[in-house]
Amino acid sequence: MIARRAVLAGLGSLALSALVAAPGALAQSYPTRPVQLIVPWAAGGGSDTVARIIAAGLEKELGQPVNVVNRTGGNGMTGHSAIATATLDGYTLGLATSEIASYKVLGLGDITPESFDLISRVTTIPAGITVKADGPYKTAQDVLDALKKAKKDELSASGTGTGGAWHLAVAGLNKALGLPADHVKYVPSQGGAPALNELAAGGCPSWLFLRSRPRRSPKAAG
């Protein structure tokens, strides 16, 4: 039988949330079939990249395929809910992100850190400023100077859903500059990769605050 639900812990901070078997179950031949690793954000972003590295290592240790499953939507609530409510059979792992600490406070759902048993932090991903290569900003200071001069909602940013780690990071940056927390227009996304694609396509024209490494078209400022 399965004794408890747990997560590999730790964006911003990433945690691995797993469904862990009781000692009696572990004594059996486990696993005997593929394992799934749920990621609450879109493929190609920071959490997805980390999950795929973990999955590759787990496959070698477990001797079974570990399939990364991206369950996006609801500012990450869809994927985190899938982790929290998965069948307790030891064949579902989850990569929880720091948003689990804010969902209930923001009224987005009942998911909290107590919804999981955190196994371990797996990584901490620092945020950065990413801009289009052909845009007006060449350094981080250029962005900060533009922020101070801009009117409310004149500049925009993205990176996660509303209330997510990178939304809070943008708000914190505004506050650090002596500006209102909502000075920048925040455009919700399903993760760093979709936000980056939107920036490259011109959908978030001002600048992008996100966690993952930039791809070829945009470039990191500062």
C-alpha positions in Angstrom: 0.0 0.0 0.0 1.0 3.6 -0.4 1.6 5.4 2.9 1.7 9.0 1.9 2.0 11.6 -0.9 5.3 13.4 -1.2 6.9 15.9 -3.6 10.5 16.5 -4.8 10.7 20.0 -3.4 11.9 23.1 -4.1 10.9 27.7 -9.2 12.0 30.6 -7.8 12.5 27.2 -6.1 11.5 23.9 -7.6 10.5 20.9 -5.5 10.0 17.3 -6.5 6.7 16.1 -5.3 6.4 12.3 -5.4 4.0 9.7 -4.4 6.1 7.6 -2.1 5.5 4.0 -1.3 5.4 2.5 2.2 8.3 0.3 3.3 6.3 -2.9 2.5 5.5 -1.7 -1.0 9.2 -0.7 -1.6 10.2 -4.2 -0.7 8.3 -5.4 -3.8 9.6 -5.1 -7.3 9.1 -1.4 -7.9 8.7 0.0 -10.4 7.3 -2.5 -12.8 6.0 0.0 -15.3 6.7 3.6 -16.5 6.5 6.5 -14.1 5.1 9.9 -14.9 6.6 13.2 -13.8 4.0 16.0 -13.8 5.2 19.6 -14.5 2.6 22.4 -14.0 4.2 24.6 -16.7 4.7 24.5 -20.4 7.5 22.6 -22.2 10.7 24.4 -22.8 10.7 26.6 -19.6 12.9 26.4 -16.6 10.8 23.9 -14.6 10.4 21.7 -17.6 14.1 21.7 -18.4 14.9 20.7 -14.8 12.2 18.0 -14.8 13.7 16.4 -18.0 17.1 16.3 -16.4 15.7 14.6 -13.3 13.7 12.2 -15.5 16.8 11.1 -17.4 18.6 10.3 -14.1 15.6 8.5 -12.6 15.2 6.3 -15.6 18.8 5.0 -15.1 18.1 4.4 -11.4 14.7 2.9 -11.7 15.2 0.9 -14.9 11.8 2.2 -16.2 10.8 5.1 -18.5 10.0 8.3 -16.6 7.7 10.4 -18.8 7.5 14.1 -18.3 3.8 15.3 -18.6 3.2 19.0 -18.9 -0.2 19.9 -17.3 -0.6 23.6 -17.9 -3.5 26.0 -17.1 -4.9 28.0 -14.2 -1.7 29.7 -13.3 -0.2 26.3 -12.5 -3.2 25.2 -10.5 -4.1 22.5 -13.1 -0.8 20.7 -12.8 -0.3 21.1 -9.1 -3.9 19.8 -8.5 -3.1 16.8 -10.7 -0.1 16.1 -8.5 -2.0 16.5 -5.2 -4.9 14.3 -6.3 -3.0 11.6 -8.2 -3.6 8.0 -7.4 -1.3 6.9 -4.5 0.3 4.1 -6.4 3.9 5.3 -6.5 3.9 5.9 -10.2 3.3 9.7 -10.2 5.9 12.2 -9.4 5.4 16.0 -9.4 7.7 19.0 -9.8 6.1 21.6 -7.5 7.0 25.2 -7.8 7.0 28.1 -5.3 3.5 29.1 -6.5 2.1 26.5 -4.1 2.8 29.0 -1.3 0.5 31.7 -2.8 -2.5 30.0 -4.4 -4.7 30.0 -1.3 -3.7 33.5 -0.3 -4.6 34.8 -3.8 -7.9 32.9 -3.8 -6.9 30.8 -6.7 -7.4 27.4 -5.0 -6.9 25.4 -1.9 -3.5 24.1 -2.8 -0.8 24.9 -0.2 2.6 23.5 0.7 0.7 21.3 3.2 -1.0 19.6 0.3 2.3 17.7 -0.4 5.1 16.0 1.5 8.2 17.7 0.2 11.0 15.3 -0.5 13.8 17.7 -1.5 14.5 21.0 -3.2 15.9 20.2 -6.6 16.9 23.7 -7.9 16.7 27.4 -7.4 16.3 29.4 -10.6 17.1 33.1 -10.4 15.0 35.6 -12.3 16.5 37.8 -15.0 15.6 40.5 -17.5 15.2 39.4 -21.1 14.5 41.8 -24.0 14.3 41.6 -27.7 17.7 41.9 -29.5 16.4 44.6 -31.8 14.7 46.5 -29.0 15.8 49.8 -27.3 17.3 48.2 -24.2 20.9 47.0 -24.2 21.6 46.7 -20.5 19.6 46.0 -17.3 20.2 49.7 -16.3 18.4 50.7 -19.5 15.4 48.8 -18.4 15.5 50.3 -14.9 15.8 53.8 -16.3 12.9 53.2 -18.6 10.8 51.9 -15.7 11.4 55.1 -13.7 10.4 57.3 -16.6 7.4 55.2 -17.8 3.7 55.8 -17.0 1.7 53.1 -15.3 1.1 50.2 -17.7 3.3 51.7 -20.4 5.8 48.8 -20.0 4.8 45.2 -19.8 6.3 41.9 -18.5 5.5 38.2 -18.4 7.0 34.9 -17.2 4.3 33.0 -15.3 0.7 33.3 -14.4 -0.9 36.0 -12.3 0.5 35.9 -8.7 3.3 33.6 -9.8 6.9 33.8 -8.8 7.9 36.1 -11.7 4.8 38.3 -11.3 5.9 38.9 -7.7 9.5 39.5 -8.8 8.3 42.2 -11.2 6.3 43.8 -8.3 9.3 43.6 -6.1 11.5 45.3 -8.7 8.9 48.1 -9.0 8.9 48.5 -5.2 12.7 48.6 -5.0 12.7 51.4 -7.5 10.1 53.4 -5.4 7.3 52.6 -7.8 3.9 51.1 -7.2 4.0 47.3 -7.2 1.6 47.3 -10.2 3.4 49.9 -12.2 4.2 47.4 -15.0 1.4 45.8 -16.9 1.7 42.0 -16.3 0.7 39.6 -19.1 0.0 36.1 -17.6 1.5 33.1 -19.4 1.7 29.3 -18.9 5.4 29.5 -18.2 8.7 31.0 -19.2 8.9 29.3 -22.7 5.5 30.6 -23.9 6.3 34.1 -22.5 9.6 34.1 -24.3 7.9 33.1 -27.5 5.4 35.9 -27.0 8.2 38.4 -26.6 10.0 37.2 -29.7 6.8 37.5 -31.6 6.2 41.0 -30.4 3.2 40.2 -28.2 4.9 41.5 -25.0 6.7 44.4 -26.7 8.3 46.2 -23.8 10.3 43.7 -21.8 10.2 40.4 -20.2 11.1 39.3 -16.7 11.6 35.6 -16.6 13.6 32.8 -15.1 14.8 30.6 -17.9 17.8 31.2 -20.2 17.0 33.3 -23.3 16.8 31.7 -26.7 18.4 33.1 -29.9 16.0 35.9 -30.8 15.8 37.7 -27.5 18.9 38.5 -25.4 19.5 39.0 -21.7 20.1 42.5 -20.6 22.8 43.0 -18.0 
